[in-house]
Amino acid sequence: MFSQTLRRAAAQTAGAYRSPFAPKYTTPLNFQGVTVGAATKYAQIAATFGASAGVFALFFFGEVPRVRNDILRQLPFFDEYFDRSIAPEDNPF
């Protein structure tokens, strides 16, 4: 049929032929379609939402005595703010 040329034989053994005049492109590293840049962006958004939810939960449950005494009073500037001690003159006992 057709005779095998050297160029055709080299193209078949080396994989797909790439023209020297074509642009040099690479496939970005991805995992199931998510690239490293997209994963970084999603992680930053998730961390922001997580930190916001954590701060909200901490102050939402701030009036629970266990949370107030064990967590919030350990912070440097909040120890006096969350002090709920009763003055001696107001104590009926």
PyMOL Python script that loads the backbone (N, CA, C, O; Angstrom):
from pymol import cmd

cmd.read_pdbstr("""\
ATOM      1  N   MET A   1       0.820  -1.180   0.000  1.00  0.00           N
ATOM      2  CA  MET A   1       0.000   0.000   0.000  1.00  0.00           C
ATOM      3  C   MET A   1       0.864   1.244   0.000  1.00  0.00           C
ATOM      4  O   MET A   1       1.375   1.678  -1.032  1.00  0.00           O
ATOM      5  N   PHE A   2       1.017   1.822   1.232  1.00  0.00           N
ATOM      6  CA  PHE A   2       1.833   3.021   1.365  1.00  0.00           C
ATOM      7  C   PHE A   2       3.152   2.645   2.012  1.00  0.00           C
ATOM      8  O   PHE A   2       3.226   1.766   2.872  1.00  0.00           O
ATOM      9  N   SER A   3       4.174   3.328   1.578  1.00  0.00           N
ATOM     10  CA  SER A   3       5.472   3.073   2.199  1.00  0.00           C
ATOM     11  C   SER A   3       5.616   3.931   3.457  1.00  0.00           C
ATOM     12  O   SER A   3       5.151   5.070   3.510  1.00  0.00           O
ATOM     13  N   GLN A   4       6.250   3.372   4.436  1.00  0.00           N
ATOM     14  CA  GLN A   4       6.449   4.060   5.701  1.00  0.00           C
ATOM     15  C   GLN A   4       7.618   5.033   5.562  1.00  0.00           C
ATOM     16  O   GLN A   4       8.723   4.639   5.189  1.00  0.00           O
ATOM     17  N   THR A   5       7.365   6.307   5.866  1.00  0.00           N
ATOM     18  CA  THR A   5       8.454   7.284   5.826  1.00  0.00           C
ATOM     19  C   THR A   5       9.078   7.393   7.211  1.00  0.00           C
ATOM     20  O   THR A   5       8.483   6.961   8.198  1.00  0.00           O
ATOM     21  N   LEU A   6      10.256   7.961   7.286  1.00  0.00           N
ATOM     22  CA  LEU A   6      10.929   8.116   8.573  1.00  0.00           C
ATOM     23  C   LEU A   6      10.152   9.058   9.488  1.00  0.00           C
ATOM     24  O   LEU A   6      10.064   8.837  10.696  1.00  0.00           O
ATOM     25  N   ARG A   7       9.589  10.111   8.895  1.00  0.00           N
ATOM     26  CA  ARG A   7       8.848  11.065   9.699  1.00  0.00           C
ATOM     27  C   ARG A   7       7.579  10.433  10.279  1.00  0.00           C
ATOM     28  O   ARG A   7       7.241  10.667  11.439  1.00  0.00           O
ATOM     29  N   ARG A   8       6.885   9.639   9.474  1.00  0.00           N
ATOM     30  CA  ARG A   8       5.683   8.983   9.948  1.00  0.00           C
ATOM     31  C   ARG A   8       6.017   7.936  11.000  1.00  0.00           C
ATOM     32  O   ARG A   8       5.271   7.788  11.968  1.00  0.00           O
ATOM     33  N   ALA A   9       7.074   7.234  10.844  1.00  0.00           N
ATOM     34  CA  ALA A   9       7.482   6.227  11.823  1.00  0.00           C
ATOM     35  C   ALA A   9       7.870   6.898  13.140  1.00  0.00           C
ATOM     36  O   ALA A   9       7.552   6.373  14.207  1.00  0.00           O
ATOM     37  N   ALA A  10       8.548   8.044  13.090  1.00  0.00           N
ATOM     38  CA  ALA A  10       8.937   8.753  14.307  1.00  0.00           C
ATOM     39  C   ALA A  10       7.702   9.304  15.022  1.00  0.00           C
ATOM     40  O   ALA A  10       7.635   9.299  16.252  1.00  0.00           O
ATOM     41  N   ALA A  11       6.729   9.775  14.246  1.00  0.00           N
ATOM     42  CA  ALA A  11       5.515  10.323  14.850  1.00  0.00           C
ATOM     43  C   ALA A  11       4.701   9.225  15.527  1.00  0.00           C
ATOM     44  O   ALA A  11       4.094   9.471  16.570  1.00  0.00           O
ATOM     45  N   GLN A  12       4.673   8.030  14.965  1.00  0.00           N
ATOM     46  CA  GLN A  12       3.906   6.950  15.548  1.00  0.00           C
ATOM     47  C   GLN A  12       4.571   6.388  16.805  1.00  0.00           C
ATOM     48  O   GLN A  12       3.876   5.934  17.714  1.00  0.00           O
ATOM     49  N   THR A  13       5.864   6.410  16.868  1.00  0.00           N
ATOM     50  CA  THR A  13       6.537   5.864  18.046  1.00  0.00           C
ATOM     51  C   THR A  13       6.600   6.880  19.188  1.00  0.00           C
ATOM     52  O   THR A  13       6.599   6.482  20.353  1.00  0.00           O
ATOM     53  N   ALA A  14       6.653   8.170  18.887  1.00  0.00           N
ATOM     54  CA  ALA A  14       6.799   9.180  19.931  1.00  0.00           C
ATOM     55  C   ALA A  14       5.459   9.659  20.460  1.00  0.00           C
ATOM     56  O   ALA A  14       5.448  10.500  21.358  1.00  0.00           O
ATOM     57  N   GLY A  15       4.377   9.199  19.982  1.00  0.00           N
ATOM     58  CA  GLY A  15       3.074   9.665  20.424  1.00  0.00           C
ATOM     59  C   GLY A  15       2.506  10.630  19.409  1.00  0.00           C
ATOM     60  O   GLY A  15       2.720  10.471  18.208  1.00  0.00           O
ATOM     61  N   ALA A  16       1.788  11.621  19.878  1.00  0.00           N
ATOM     62  CA  ALA A  16       1.165  12.591  18.985  1.00  0.00           C
ATOM     63  C   ALA A  16       2.219  13.555  18.462  1.00  0.00           C
ATOM     64  O   ALA A  16       3.097  14.008  19.196  1.00  0.00           O
ATOM     65  N   TYR A  17       2.109  13.855  17.174  1.00  0.00           N
ATOM     66  CA  TYR A  17       3.057  14.784  16.562  1.00  0.00           C
ATOM     67  C   TYR A  17       2.723  16.199  16.990  1.00  0.00           C
ATOM     68  O   TYR A  17       1.560  16.602  16.996  1.00  0.00           O
ATOM     69  N   ARG A  18       3.768  16.959  17.351  1.00  0.00           N
ATOM     70  CA  ARG A  18       3.600  18.354  17.724  1.00  0.00           C
ATOM     71  C   ARG A  18       4.417  19.190  16.763  1.00  0.00           C
ATOM     72  O   ARG A  18       5.627  19.013  16.620  1.00  0.00           O
ATOM     73  N   SER A  19       3.742  20.077  16.130  1.00  0.00           N
ATOM     74  CA  SER A  19       4.391  20.943  15.169  1.00  0.00           C
ATOM     75  C   SER A  19       5.337  21.908  15.891  1.00  0.00           C
ATOM     76  O   SER A  19       5.008  22.377  16.981  1.00  0.00           O
ATOM     77  N   PRO A  20       6.488  22.211  15.318  1.00  0.00           N
ATOM     78  CA  PRO A  20       7.380  23.182  15.950  1.00  0.00           C
ATOM     79  C   PRO A  20       6.815  24.600  15.893  1.00  0.00           C
ATOM     80  O   PRO A  20       7.301  25.489  16.592  1.00  0.00           O
ATOM     81  N   PHE A  21       5.803  24.813  15.073  1.00  0.00           N
ATOM     82  CA  PHE A  21       5.211  26.145  14.929  1.00  0.00           C
ATOM     83  C   PHE A  21       3.960  26.338  15.804  1.00  0.00           C
ATOM     84  O   PHE A  21       3.428  27.444  15.897  1.00  0.00           O
ATOM     85  N   ALA A  22       3.510  25.285  16.423  1.00  0.00           N
ATOM     86  CA  ALA A  22       2.314  25.359  17.261  1.00  0.00           C
ATOM     87  C   ALA A  22       2.678  25.970  18.618  1.00  0.00           C
ATOM     88  O   ALA A  22       3.838  25.917  19.026  1.00  0.00           O
ATOM     89  N   PRO A  23       1.704  26.545  19.316  1.00  0.00           N
ATOM     90  CA  PRO A  23       2.003  27.093  20.643  1.00  0.00           C
ATOM     91  C   PRO A  23       2.353  25.982  21.625  1.00  0.00           C
ATOM     92  O   PRO A  23       1.829  24.871  21.543  1.00  0.00           O
ATOM     93  N   LYS A  24       3.232  26.297  22.538  1.00  0.00           N
ATOM     94  CA  LYS A  24       3.624  25.326  23.560  1.00  0.00           C
ATOM     95  C   LYS A  24       2.612  25.418  24.705  1.00  0.00           C
ATOM     96  O   LYS A  24       2.549  26.444  25.383  1.00  0.00           O
ATOM     97  N   TYR A  25       1.855  24.414  24.921  1.00  0.00           N
ATOM     98  CA  TYR A  25       0.853  24.412  25.962  1.00  0.00           C
ATOM     99  C   TYR A  25       1.069  23.215  26.878  1.00  0.00           C
ATOM    100  O   TYR A  25       1.644  22.200  26.486  1.00  0.00           O
ATOM    101  N   THR A  26       0.593  23.364  28.106  1.00  0.00           N
ATOM    102  CA  THR A  26       0.636  22.273  29.070  1.00  0.00           C
ATOM    103  C   THR A  26      -0.743  22.143  29.717  1.00  0.00           C
ATOM    104  O   THR A  26      -1.522  23.096  29.745  1.00  0.00           O
ATOM    105  N   THR A  27      -1.019  20.983  30.220  1.00  0.00           N
ATOM    106  CA  THR A  27      -2.266  20.751  30.929  1.00  0.00           C
ATOM    107  C   THR A  27      -2.017  21.015  32.407  1.00  0.00           C
ATOM    108  O   THR A  27      -1.113  20.411  32.983  1.00  0.00           O
ATOM    109  N   PRO A  28      -2.793  21.904  33.045  1.00  0.00           N
ATOM    110  CA  PRO A  28      -2.543  22.190  34.466  1.00  0.00           C
ATOM    111  C   PRO A  28      -2.871  20.990  35.348  1.00  0.00           C
ATOM    112  O   PRO A  28      -3.734  20.177  35.017  1.00  0.00           O
ATOM    113  N   LEU A  29      -2.179  20.895  36.457  1.00  0.00           N
ATOM    114  CA  LEU A  29      -2.417  19.841  37.423  1.00  0.00           C
ATOM    115  C   LEU A  29      -3.809  20.016  38.024  1.00  0.00           C
ATOM    116  O   LEU A  29      -4.158  21.103  38.483  1.00  0.00           O
ATOM    117  N   ASN A  30      -4.600  18.951  38.020  1.00  0.00           N
ATOM    118  CA  ASN A  30      -5.952  19.049  38.575  1.00  0.00           C
ATOM    119  C   ASN A  30      -6.347  17.732  39.213  1.00  0.00           C
ATOM    120  O   ASN A  30      -5.761  16.681  38.953  1.00  0.00           O
ATOM    121  N   PHE A  31      -7.361  17.828  40.057  1.00  0.00           N
ATOM    122  CA  PHE A  31      -7.955  16.651  40.674  1.00  0.00           C
ATOM    123  C   PHE A  31      -9.448  16.731  40.444  1.00  0.00           C
ATOM    124  O   PHE A  31     -10.129  17.570  41.034  1.00  0.00           O
ATOM    125  N   GLN A  32      -9.953  15.874  39.598  1.00  0.00           N
ATOM    126  CA  GLN A  32     -11.355  15.840  39.200  1.00  0.00           C
ATOM    127  C   GLN A  32     -11.825  17.197  38.697  1.00  0.00           C
ATOM    128  O   GLN A  32     -12.941  17.621  38.999  1.00  0.00           O
ATOM    129  N   GLY A  33     -10.994  17.867  37.945  1.00  0.00           N
ATOM    130  CA  GLY A  33     -11.353  19.127  37.320  1.00  0.00           C
ATOM    131  C   GLY A  33     -11.071  20.366  38.147  1.00  0.00           C
ATOM    132  O   GLY A  33     -11.278  21.476  37.658  1.00  0.00           O
ATOM    133  N   VAL A  34     -10.607  20.224  39.379  1.00  0.00           N
ATOM    134  CA  VAL A  34     -10.313  21.369  40.236  1.00  0.00           C
ATOM    135  C   VAL A  34      -8.813  21.593  40.223  1.00  0.00           C
ATOM    136  O   VAL A  34      -8.044  20.721  40.629  1.00  0.00           O
ATOM    137  N   THR A  35      -8.395  22.768  39.754  1.00  0.00           N
ATOM    138  CA  THR A  35      -6.974  23.076  39.687  1.00  0.00           C
ATOM    139  C   THR A  35      -6.470  23.541  41.048  1.00  0.00           C
ATOM    140  O   THR A  35      -7.251  23.737  41.979  1.00  0.00           O
ATOM    141  N   VAL A  36      -5.164  23.715  41.149  1.00  0.00           N
ATOM    142  CA  VAL A  36      -4.560  24.137  42.407  1.00  0.00           C
ATOM    143  C   VAL A  36      -5.022  25.548  42.774  1.00  0.00           C
ATOM    144  O   VAL A  36      -5.301  25.822  43.942  1.00  0.00           O
ATOM    145  N   GLY A  37      -5.105  26.432  41.801  1.00  0.00           N
ATOM    146  CA  GLY A  37      -5.564  27.795  42.057  1.00  0.00           C
ATOM    147  C   GLY A  37      -7.002  27.843  42.534  1.00  0.00           C
ATOM    148  O   GLY A  37      -7.330  28.594  43.453  1.00  0.00           O
ATOM    149  N   ALA A  38      -7.855  27.052  41.920  1.00  0.00           N
ATOM    150  CA  ALA A  38      -9.262  27.008  42.341  1.00  0.00           C
ATOM    151  C   ALA A  38      -9.396  26.403  43.733  1.00  0.00           C
ATOM    152  O   ALA A  38     -10.207  26.864  44.536  1.00  0.00           O
ATOM    153  N   ALA A  39      -8.603  25.373  44.022  1.00  0.00           N
ATOM    154  CA  ALA A  39      -8.655  24.764  45.353  1.00  0.00           C
ATOM    155  C   ALA A  39      -8.198  25.750  46.418  1.00  0.00           C
ATOM    156  O   ALA A  39      -8.756  25.778  47.515  1.00  0.00           O
ATOM    157  N   THR A  40      -7.195  26.554  46.111  1.00  0.00           N
ATOM    158  CA  THR A  40      -6.727  27.568  47.057  1.00  0.00           C
ATOM    159  C   THR A  40      -7.809  28.602  47.309  1.00  0.00           C
ATOM    160  O   THR A  40      -8.032  29.004  48.451  1.00  0.00           O
ATOM    161  N   LYS A  41      -8.481  29.036  46.252  1.00  0.00           N
ATOM    162  CA  LYS A  41      -9.555  30.015  46.397  1.00  0.00           C
ATOM    163  C   LYS A  41     -10.704  29.454  47.232  1.00  0.00           C
ATOM    164  O   LYS A  41     -11.231  30.144  48.105  1.00  0.00           O
ATOM    165  N   TYR A  42     -11.094  28.208  46.968  1.00  0.00           N
ATOM    166  CA  TYR A  42     -12.173  27.590  47.732  1.00  0.00           C
ATOM    167  C   TYR A  42     -11.773  27.405  49.192  1.00  0.00           C
ATOM    168  O   TYR A  42     -12.609  27.561  50.082  1.00  0.00           O
ATOM    169  N   ALA A  43     -10.511  27.077  49.452  1.00  0.00           N
ATOM    170  CA  ALA A  43     -10.048  26.895  50.828  1.00  0.00           C
ATOM    171  C   ALA A  43     -10.074  28.219  51.593  1.00  0.00           C
ATOM    172  O   ALA A  43     -10.422  28.240  52.774  1.00  0.00           O
ATOM    173  N   GLN A  44      -9.711  29.316  50.940  1.00  0.00           N
ATOM    174  CA  GLN A  44      -9.757  30.620  51.605  1.00  0.00           C
ATOM    175  C   GLN A  44     -11.196  31.008  51.945  1.00  0.00           C
ATOM    176  O   GLN A  44     -11.462  31.522  53.032  1.00  0.00           O
ATOM    177  N   ILE A  45     -12.111  30.764  51.027  1.00  0.00           N
ATOM    178  CA  ILE A  45     -13.515  31.082  51.278  1.00  0.00           C
ATOM    179  C   ILE A  45     -14.056  30.217  52.419  1.00  0.00           C
ATOM    180  O   ILE A  45     -14.756  30.720  53.297  1.00  0.00           O
ATOM    181  N   ALA A  46     -13.738  28.932  52.410  1.00  0.00           N
ATOM    182  CA  ALA A  46     -14.212  28.038  53.469  1.00  0.00           C
ATOM    183  C   ALA A  46     -13.616  28.418  54.820  1.00  0.00           C
ATOM    184  O   ALA A  46     -14.306  28.348  55.837  1.00  0.00           O
ATOM    185  N   ALA A  47     -12.348  28.817  54.848  1.00  0.00           N
ATOM    186  CA  ALA A  47     -11.721  29.228  56.110  1.00  0.00           C
ATOM    187  C   ALA A  47     -12.361  30.496  56.650  1.00  0.00           C
ATOM    188  O   ALA A  47     -12.535  30.636  57.861  1.00  0.00           O
ATOM    189  N   THR A  48     -12.710  31.418  55.769  1.00  0.00           N
ATOM    190  CA  THR A  48     -13.355  32.655  56.208  1.00  0.00           C
ATOM    191  C   THR A  48     -14.725  32.363  56.813  1.00  0.00           C
ATOM    192  O   THR A  48     -15.062  32.875  57.880  1.00  0.00           O
ATOM    193  N   PHE A  49     -15.505  31.542  56.128  1.00  0.00           N
ATOM    194  CA  PHE A  49     -16.818  31.178  56.662  1.00  0.00           C
ATOM    195  C   PHE A  49     -16.690  30.394  57.965  1.00  0.00           C
ATOM    196  O   PHE A  49     -17.486  30.602  58.881  1.00  0.00           O
ATOM    197  N   GLY A  50     -15.724  29.512  58.069  1.00  0.00           N
ATOM    198  CA  GLY A  50     -15.521  28.728  59.280  1.00  0.00           C
ATOM    199  C   GLY A  50     -15.124  29.593  60.461  1.00  0.00           C
ATOM    200  O   GLY A  50     -15.627  29.406  61.569  1.00  0.00           O
ATOM    201  N   ALA A  51     -14.221  30.543  60.231  1.00  0.00           N
ATOM    202  CA  ALA A  51     -13.812  31.441  61.315  1.00  0.00           C
ATOM    203  C   ALA A  51     -14.985  32.318  61.755  1.00  0.00           C
ATOM    204  O   ALA A  51     -15.179  32.547  62.949  1.00  0.00           O
ATOM    205  N   SER A  52     -15.757  32.803  60.802  1.00  0.00           N
ATOM    206  CA  SER A  52     -16.925  33.620  61.143  1.00  0.00           C
ATOM    207  C   SER A  52     -17.944  32.813  61.948  1.00  0.00           C
ATOM    208  O   SER A  52     -18.497  33.311  62.929  1.00  0.00           O
ATOM    209  N   ALA A  53     -18.187  31.590  61.543  1.00  0.00           N
ATOM    210  CA  ALA A  53     -19.139  30.742  62.271  1.00  0.00           C
ATOM    211  C   ALA A  53     -18.621  30.420  63.667  1.00  0.00           C
ATOM    212  O   ALA A  53     -19.401  30.355  64.617  1.00  0.00           O
ATOM    213  N   GLY A  54     -17.310  30.217  63.802  1.00  0.00           N
ATOM    214  CA  GLY A  54     -16.740  29.933  65.114  1.00  0.00           C
ATOM    215  C   GLY A  54     -16.850  31.113  66.064  1.00  0.00           C
ATOM    216  O   GLY A  54     -17.191  30.937  67.234  1.00  0.00           O
ATOM    217  N   VAL A  55     -16.566  32.311  65.577  1.00  0.00           N
ATOM    218  CA  VAL A  55     -16.681  33.506  66.413  1.00  0.00           C
ATOM    219  C   VAL A  55     -18.141  33.748  66.787  1.00  0.00           C
ATOM    220  O   VAL A  55     -18.441  34.102  67.928  1.00  0.00           O
ATOM    221  N   PHE A  56     -19.041  33.560  65.837  1.00  0.00           N
ATOM    222  CA  PHE A  56     -20.472  33.705  66.130  1.00  0.00           C
ATOM    223  C   PHE A  56     -20.911  32.729  67.212  1.00  0.00           C
ATOM    224  O   PHE A  56     -21.590  33.117  68.163  1.00  0.00           O
ATOM    225  N   ALA A  57     -20.526  31.470  67.072  1.00  0.00           N
ATOM    226  CA  ALA A  57     -20.940  30.458  68.046  1.00  0.00           C
ATOM    227  C   ALA A  57     -20.360  30.762  69.421  1.00  0.00           C
ATOM    228  O   ALA A  57     -21.022  30.562  70.439  1.00  0.00           O
ATOM    229  N   LEU A  58     -19.131  31.243  69.447  1.00  0.00           N
ATOM    230  CA  LEU A  58     -18.495  31.545  70.730  1.00  0.00           C
ATOM    231  C   LEU A  58     -19.231  32.652  71.466  1.00  0.00           C
ATOM    232  O   LEU A  58     -19.484  32.540  72.665  1.00  0.00           O
ATOM    233  N   PHE A  59     -19.577  33.718  70.759  1.00  0.00           N
ATOM    234  CA  PHE A  59     -20.272  34.812  71.412  1.00  0.00           C
ATOM    235  C   PHE A  59     -21.772  34.547  71.576  1.00  0.00           C
ATOM    236  O   PHE A  59     -22.399  35.134  72.458  1.00  0.00           O
ATOM    237  N   PHE A  60     -22.352  33.691  70.759  1.00  0.00           N
ATOM    238  CA  PHE A  60     -23.752  33.317  70.922  1.00  0.00           C
ATOM    239  C   PHE A  60     -23.943  32.534  72.213  1.00  0.00           C
ATOM    240  O   PHE A  60     -24.911  32.735  72.945  1.00  0.00           O
ATOM    241  N   PHE A  61     -22.991  31.630  72.477  1.00  0.00           N
ATOM    242  CA  PHE A  61     -23.060  30.840  73.704  1.00  0.00           C
ATOM    243  C   PHE A  61     -22.254  31.476  74.827  1.00  0.00           C
ATOM    244  O   PHE A  61     -21.905  30.793  75.790  1.00  0.00           O
ATOM    245  N   GLY A  62     -21.954  32.752  74.730  1.00  0.00           N
ATOM    246  CA  GLY A  62     -21.145  33.447  75.718  1.00  0.00           C
ATOM    247  C   GLY A  62     -21.808  33.602  77.058  1.00  0.00           C
ATOM    248  O   GLY A  62     -21.118  33.813  78.056  1.00  0.00           O
ATOM    249  N   GLU A  63     -23.103  33.507  77.125  1.00  0.00           N
ATOM    250  CA  GLU A  63     -23.799  33.636  78.409  1.00  0.00           C
ATOM    251  C   GLU A  63     -23.928  32.312  79.137  1.00  0.00           C
ATOM    252  O   GLU A  63     -24.399  32.280  80.274  1.00  0.00           O
ATOM    253  N   VAL A  64     -23.527  31.238  78.519  1.00  0.00           N
ATOM    254  CA  VAL A  64     -23.493  29.944  79.204  1.00  0.00           C
ATOM    255  C   VAL A  64     -22.296  29.989  80.155  1.00  0.00           C
ATOM    256  O   VAL A  64     -21.177  30.260  79.719  1.00  0.00           O
ATOM    257  N   PRO A  65     -22.514  29.730  81.443  1.00  0.00           N
ATOM    258  CA  PRO A  65     -21.416  29.907  82.404  1.00  0.00           C
ATOM    259  C   PRO A  65     -20.163  29.094  82.088  1.00  0.00           C
ATOM    260  O   PRO A  65     -19.045  29.564  82.304  1.00  0.00           O
ATOM    261  N   ARG A  66     -20.342  27.902  81.588  1.00  0.00           N
ATOM    262  CA  ARG A  66     -19.167  27.055  81.281  1.00  0.00           C
ATOM    263  C   ARG A  66     -18.333  27.683  80.169  1.00  0.00           C
ATOM    264  O   ARG A  66     -17.108  27.725  80.272  1.00  0.00           O
ATOM    265  N   VAL A  67     -18.969  28.167  79.119  1.00  0.00           N
ATOM    266  CA  VAL A  67     -18.256  28.819  78.010  1.00  0.00           C
ATOM    267  C   VAL A  67     -17.634  30.128  78.487  1.00  0.00           C
ATOM    268  O   VAL A  67     -16.492  30.440  78.150  1.00  0.00           O
ATOM    269  N   ARG A  68     -18.384  30.881  79.263  1.00  0.00           N
ATOM    270  CA  ARG A  68     -17.901  32.189  79.731  1.00  0.00           C
ATOM    271  C   ARG A  68     -16.666  32.030  80.610  1.00  0.00           C
ATOM    272  O   ARG A  68     -15.679  32.741  80.422  1.00  0.00           O
ATOM    273  N   ASN A  69     -16.710  31.101  81.574  1.00  0.00           N
ATOM    274  CA  ASN A  69     -15.605  30.966  82.521  1.00  0.00           C
ATOM    275  C   ASN A  69     -14.415  30.199  81.945  1.00  0.00           C
ATOM    276  O   ASN A  69     -13.266  30.544  82.220  1.00  0.00           O
ATOM    277  N   ASP A  70     -14.681  29.171  81.154  1.00  0.00           N
ATOM    278  CA  ASP A  70     -13.585  28.330  80.672  1.00  0.00           C
ATOM    279  C   ASP A  70     -12.914  28.858  79.409  1.00  0.00           C
ATOM    280  O   ASP A  70     -11.735  28.589  79.181  1.00  0.00           O
ATOM    281  N   ILE A  71     -13.646  29.601  78.590  1.00  0.00           N
ATOM    282  CA  ILE A  71     -13.076  30.042  77.308  1.00  0.00           C
ATOM    283  C   ILE A  71     -12.904  31.549  77.262  1.00  0.00           C
ATOM    284  O   ILE A  71     -11.794  32.044  77.064  1.00  0.00           O
ATOM    285  N   LEU A  72     -13.999  32.283  77.444  1.00  0.00           N
ATOM    286  CA  LEU A  72     -13.955  33.726  77.184  1.00  0.00           C
ATOM    287  C   LEU A  72     -13.160  34.499  78.232  1.00  0.00           C
ATOM    288  O   LEU A  72     -12.546  35.516  77.908  1.00  0.00           O
ATOM    289  N   ARG A  73     -13.161  34.039  79.476  1.00  0.00           N
ATOM    290  CA  ARG A  73     -12.406  34.762  80.495  1.00  0.00           C
ATOM    291  C   ARG A  73     -10.917  34.491  80.396  1.00  0.00           C
ATOM    292  O   ARG A  73     -10.131  35.142  81.084  1.00  0.00           O
ATOM    293  N   GLN A  74     -10.509  33.548  79.560  1.00  0.00           N
ATOM    294  CA  GLN A  74      -9.092  33.271  79.357  1.00  0.00           C
ATOM    295  C   GLN A  74      -8.468  34.223  78.340  1.00  0.00           C
ATOM    296  O   GLN A  74      -7.243  34.318  78.252  1.00  0.00           O
ATOM    297  N   LEU A  75      -9.286  34.918  77.583  1.00  0.00           N
ATOM    298  CA  LEU A  75      -8.774  35.884  76.600  1.00  0.00           C
ATOM    299  C   LEU A  75      -8.311  37.140  77.342  1.00  0.00           C
ATOM    300  O   LEU A  75      -8.936  37.528  78.329  1.00  0.00           O
ATOM    301  N   PRO A  76      -7.237  37.780  76.893  1.00  0.00           N
ATOM    302  CA  PRO A  76      -6.615  38.847  77.672  1.00  0.00           C
ATOM    303  C   PRO A  76      -7.520  40.041  77.979  1.00  0.00           C
ATOM    304  O   PRO A  76      -7.526  40.495  79.123  1.00  0.00           O
ATOM    305  N   PHE A  77      -8.267  40.561  77.043  1.00  0.00           N
ATOM    306  CA  PHE A  77      -9.030  41.780  77.276  1.00  0.00           C
ATOM    307  C   PHE A  77     -10.484  41.531  77.657  1.00  0.00           C
ATOM    308  O   PHE A  77     -11.207  42.471  77.986  1.00  0.00           O
ATOM    309  N   PHE A  78     -10.916  40.284  77.617  1.00  0.00           N
ATOM    310  CA  PHE A  78     -12.298  39.966  77.919  1.00  0.00           C
ATOM    311  C   PHE A  78     -12.500  39.466  79.347  1.00  0.00           C
ATOM    312  O   PHE A  78     -13.636  39.218  79.750  1.00  0.00           O
ATOM    313  N   ASP A  79     -11.428  39.314  80.119  1.00  0.00           N
ATOM    314  CA  ASP A  79     -11.589  38.733  81.447  1.00  0.00           C
ATOM    315  C   ASP A  79     -12.424  39.610  82.370  1.00  0.00           C
ATOM    316  O   ASP A  79     -13.217  39.088  83.153  1.00  0.00           O
ATOM    317  N   GLU A  80     -12.270  40.910  82.301  1.00  0.00           N
ATOM    318  CA  GLU A  80     -13.086  41.797  83.135  1.00  0.00           C
ATOM    319  C   GLU A  80     -14.486  41.989  82.558  1.00  0.00           C
ATOM    320  O   GLU A  80     -15.451  42.153  83.305  1.00  0.00           O
ATOM    321  N   TYR A  81     -14.597  41.970  81.246  1.00  0.00           N
ATOM    322  CA  TYR A  81     -15.895  42.167  80.597  1.00  0.00           C
ATOM    323  C   TYR A  81     -16.856  41.029  80.924  1.00  0.00           C
ATOM    324  O   TYR A  81     -18.046  41.264  81.133  1.00  0.00           O
ATOM    325  N   PHE A  82     -16.352  39.807  80.968  1.00  0.00           N
ATOM    326  CA  PHE A  82     -17.204  38.649  81.227  1.00  0.00           C
ATOM    327  C   PHE A  82     -17.224  38.258  82.698  1.00  0.00           C
ATOM    328  O   PHE A  82     -17.679  37.163  83.028  1.00  0.00           O
ATOM    329  N   ASP A  83     -16.755  39.101  83.574  1.00  0.00           N
ATOM    330  CA  ASP A  83     -16.813  38.833  85.009  1.00  0.00           C
ATOM    331  C   ASP A  83     -18.236  39.108  85.499  1.00  0.00           C
ATOM    332  O   ASP A  83     -18.694  40.249  85.442  1.00  0.00           O
ATOM    333  N   ARG A  84     -18.933  38.090  85.975  1.00  0.00           N
ATOM    334  CA  ARG A  84     -20.314  38.228  86.411  1.00  0.00           C
ATOM    335  C   ARG A  84     -20.434  38.037  87.928  1.00  0.00           C
ATOM    336  O   ARG A  84     -21.428  37.498  88.414  1.00  0.00           O
ATOM    337  N   SER A  85     -19.442  38.470  88.651  1.00  0.00           N
ATOM    338  CA  SER A  85     -19.501  38.305  90.110  1.00  0.00           C
ATOM    339  C   SER A  85     -20.480  39.312  90.708  1.00  0.00           C
ATOM    340  O   SER A  85     -20.661  40.411  90.183  1.00  0.00           O
ATOM    341  N   ILE A  86     -21.099  38.923  91.799  1.00  0.00           N
ATOM    342  CA  ILE A  86     -22.092  39.763  92.470  1.00  0.00           C
ATOM    343  C   ILE A  86     -21.366  40.572  93.548  1.00  0.00           C
ATOM    344  O   ILE A  86     -20.575  40.025  94.316  1.00  0.00           O
ATOM    345  N   ALA A  87     -21.635  41.843  93.598  1.00  0.00           N
ATOM    346  CA  ALA A  87     -21.023  42.703  94.610  1.00  0.00           C
ATOM    347  C   ALA A  87     -21.465  42.252  96.003  1.00  0.00           C
ATOM    348  O   ALA A  87     -22.591  41.780  96.162  1.00  0.00           O
ATOM    349  N   PRO A  88     -20.615  42.385  97.001  1.00  0.00           N
ATOM    350  CA  PRO A  88     -20.978  41.903  98.354  1.00  0.00           C
ATOM    351  C   PRO A  88     -22.208  42.607  98.921  1.00  0.00           C
ATOM    352  O   PRO A  88     -22.978  41.986  99.653  1.00  0.00           O
ATOM    353  N   GLU A  89     -22.410  43.863  98.610  1.00  0.00           N
ATOM    354  CA  GLU A  89     -23.588  44.550  99.163  1.00  0.00           C
ATOM    355  C   GLU A  89     -24.884  44.137  98.497  1.00  0.00           C
ATOM    356  O   GLU A  89     -25.958  44.379  99.047  1.00  0.00           O
ATOM    357  N   ASP A  90     -24.814  43.513  97.313  1.00  0.00           N
ATOM    358  CA  ASP A  90     -26.013  43.042  96.633  1.00  0.00           C
ATOM    359  C   ASP A  90     -26.335  41.580  96.950  1.00  0.00           C
ATOM    360  O   ASP A  90     -27.390  41.077  96.564  1.00  0.00           O
ATOM    361  N   ASN A  91     -25.464  40.929  97.622  1.00  0.00           N
ATOM    362  CA  ASN A  91     -25.662  39.519  97.934  1.00  0.00           C
ATOM    363  C   ASN A  91     -26.622  39.405  99.129  1.00  0.00           C
ATOM    364  O   ASN A  91     -26.322  39.926 100.202  1.00  0.00           O
ATOM    365  N   PRO A  92     -27.775  38.730  98.960  1.00  0.00           N
ATOM    366  CA  PRO A  92     -28.739  38.648 100.064  1.00  0.00           C
ATOM    367  C   PRO A  92     -28.317  37.666 101.157  1.00  0.00           C
ATOM    368  O   PRO A  92     -28.954  37.620 102.209  1.00  0.00           O
ATOM    369  N   PHE A  93     -27.294  36.904 100.942  1.00  0.00           N
ATOM    370  CA  PHE A  93     -26.928  35.887 101.942  1.00  0.00           C
ATOM    371  C   PHE A  93     -25.834  36.381 102.782  1.00  0.00           C
ATOM    372  O   PHE A  93     -25.381  35.676 103.684  1.00  0.00           O
TER     373      PHE A  93
END
""", "prot")
cmd.dss("prot")
cmd.show_as("cartoon", "prot")
cmd.util.cbc("prot")
cmd.orient("prot")
